[in-house]
Amino acid sequence: MVIIFLGINLNIAGDAGFIILPPLAAILYMSIGRSPLLGMVDIVALDVLVILYLVRSANVRAAAAWLFVPYLCWLLFATYLNAYILVANGTGL
């Protein structure tokens, strides 16, 4: 929940959310004991941020949105892998 709140608020200040959210998520993930559930929450929050960025940037400049499509594809693949790990290994709680 904190990661989602930070991501939304950082998007208001610009694109800083994309710079701060992944390292913050890694720090939280490692400090809580490598929880696959926390990793899934984080990556879904990042998915939402990227989709919001794509929608907002498409209104300003379509080329900017299209340049983010490969990143979104990679991120969705990473989400799929994380979901598989979560299903195969349980929540880790």
N, C-alpha and C positions, 0 to 999 in steps of 0.2 A: 504494500500500500504506500509506503514511504517512497519507493522508487517511482511509482506512477505519479504521485504528487510532485516529486522533484522534476520528473520529466516534463509534465505539463507546464509547470511554472518556468522551467528553464527555456521552454520553447517560446515563451512570451519574450524573453530577453534576446532571442535570436536562435542561432543554431548551436548554442552552447550545450544543450541537452544531449546532442550526439557525441560531444567530446567528454562530458562528465559522467553520463549514465553508464557506459560499458565498464570503465575502471571501477566506479563505485559498486556496480553489481559484482564484479570479480572480488572485490574486497569483502563484501557482505557474504558472498558464496563461500569463500575460503574461511572466513571467521566463524561461520555457523556450522561448519563441519561438512561441507560439500553436499548439501541437500539438493537432490534433483528437483524437488518441488519448488524450492526457492529459485533455482535456475530456470524453471519453466515460467514462473511468475515474471521473472526479469525479462526473459526473451520475448514473452508475449507483450509486455509493456514496450519493449523496443520495437516490436512489430507495429504496434499501434502508433508510436511516434513517427516511424518512417512512412506509414500510410498517410497520416495527417500531413506530413511534410510534402508528400507527393501531391496530395489534393490541393494544398495551399499554393505550392509552387507552380502547379499547372495553370492556375488562374493568372499568375504573373508572367511566367515564361515556360512554355511547353518543353523546351529543350532541357531546362533544369530538371524538370520532372522525369524526363526520359533518361537522363544520366543517372538517376537514382534507382532505376528499375533493376539493373544487375545486382545492386546491393540488396534490394528487397528480395530478389530471387535467392541470393545466398542466405539471407536471414531466414527466409521461410524454410529452406532446406535445413538450416541449423535448428529451427524450431521443431521440424519433423524428427531430427535425430534426438533432440532433447526429450521429446514426447516418447520416443521409443525406449530410451533409457529409463524414463520415469515408469512406463508400463512394465518393462522387463524387470526392474529392480525394486519397484515400490517407491513410496514417498521418502524413505530415509529418515522418518521421524521416530 
